Amino acid sequence: MVFNSVVFLFCFLPLSLLLYYLVPGRAKNAVLLAESLIFYCWTGVAFLPLIAVLIVFNYLWALLTARAKAKLRGLLPLAAVLVNLGVLVYFKYANFLIDTVNSLFGTELPQPNLPLPIGISFYTFQTMSYTIDVYRGEAKAQKNIINFGAYVTLFPQLIAGPIVRYQTVADELEHRD
């Protein structure tokens, strides 16, 4: 769904806003998360498991980082960055890397020809910035996975950005009227 489509402008957005403002404060982030996932899956649900796994992984990883002892604490953000970048490289650059290896070495490695998940760069860098901010002490680890999921999938910026640092929206996610 694109922002200038009739479906978005006259159906999805008005219904989303209406529902968001009708629910009580504590349920607003759950509604926002559900609306954002519907928006993300509008063209298909093939990559819903990917975004869900990245949300759960980074949520749990940040909680672990916040509680880790000094020795282990330094390795945790590095592992999170490697996992996130690994996912991004796999989906965005696997075909290019395999083609390069095939050209350089005369091999015939098969290419996965993966479709590119919508918004993968935005939500990958957003989750990485969150785990790094938790490690640096610039943001507290979010204890509510719904709030964290709403941050990652927020539909107005999910597919077009910008990348928003967690600490910028943390207060708004926590304090709902």
N, C-alpha and C positions, 0 to 999 in steps of 0.2 A: 504494500500500500504506500503510495506516495502522498506527500503533504498537500499537493495541489489537486488531488483527485476528488471527484464528486463524492465518492464513498467516504473518504476521510473528512472532507469539509462539512458535509451535510448529514452524515450518519455517525461515524466513529467519534469524531471530536465532540460534537454536542452531547451524545450519549455518555461519553467518558466523563466530561465535565459535570453533567447532571448527576451521574452516579457518585462521582467523587465528592461532590458537595452535599449529597443526601446522606451519606453514611456518617456515623459518628467518628470522632477524631481517631480513636484507636484502630479503626478498620481502614482508614484512608490509605495507608501504605500497602495493605493487602489488596485493596481495589486497584491502586496504581500499579502494583506488580502484575496483577491479573490482566489489566488493560494493556500493559506494555508487552506481556507475553502473547496476547492475542494479536497485537499489532505486529510483533516480530514473526509470528507464525502465519500471518495472513496469506502468504504465497506458498506455504507448506510447513510441515512440522519436522522436516528431515533434520534440521540442526537444533531443535529444541533440546535434545539430550546434551549436546555440546555446551550450550550456554548454561544449562542447569548444572552440569558437572563443574564447569569453571566457577560458577557462583558458589557451589558447596565447597569445592576445593579451597578457594581463596578465603572464604568465610572461616572455615576450620583452620586453615594455615595461619591466618592473622590471629585467631584466638590462641593457637599454639605458640606463635611468636611472642605474643604479649605475656605469656606465662613462662617462657623458657628461661633457663639459666644462662648466664653470660657466655659460656663456652659454646653451647648449641645455638644460642640466639643469633650469632653472626652468620651461621650457615643457612638458617631457615629462609631468609629473604632471597638468598642466592638460589636455593632450590625452587622457590616459588617463581622467580623470574625465569629460570631455565624451563620449568614446566609450561608456563604461559607462552614464552617465546617459542618453545618447541611446538606447541599447538599452532601458533601463528605461522611459523615457518613451514610446517607440514601442509597446511591448507593453502597458503599463499605462494609458496616457492618450491614445493616438492617436484612439480613437473619441470620447472626450470633447472633445478639442481640435478635431477636425473638426466635430463636432456644434455646438460653440460658434461656430466660424467660419461654419458654415452658418446658424445662427440670427442672428448679428450682421449678416452681409452678404447674406443671402438667396440664398446660393449653394447648389449641390447637389453638393458634393464627395462622392465615394463613401467610405463607411467600410469599412475593411478587416475589421471584425468578427473580430479575432484572438482565439484562445483564449489565456488567460494561462498562460505557462509556470509550472509548480510551482516554488516557492522562488526565483523570479527576484530578488526584493528581497534575500533573504538572501545569495545567492551574488554578486550584483552589488555590494552594499555590502562584502562580505567581500573581493572582489578589489580594489575601490577602496581599502579601508583598507590592504591589503598594498602596493600601488604607492605610496601616500602615505607609509607607514612606511619604505619603502626610500628614497624621496626624502629624508625627514627624517633618515635615518641611524639610525632606531630599530629597524630590522630589516635584516639582510643579504639580498641577493637570493638566492633559492633557485636553486641550480644544477641541481637534479634536478626535471624536470617531473612525474615520478610523485609525488614528495613534495608538490609544490605542488598537483597535482590532487587528492591525498588530502585536503589541507587544505580545498580549496574544496568538495569533494563529500561530505565526511564525513557518512554517512547519519543518524547520530543527531541532527544539527542542520541538515541541508540544507533541509528543508521547514518546520521549526518554530522555527529559531533556537536559541539566540541567535547574533548575529553575534560571531564570535570573532576577535580580532586575531591576526595571524600570529605575532607575537613571543611570545604566550601559549603556543603549541603548537610553536614551532620546534624546541626541544630534543627534544621527544618524537618529532617526525618524523625527526630526524637520528639519534638514538641508539636503535636497536632492538637488543634482546638476541638 
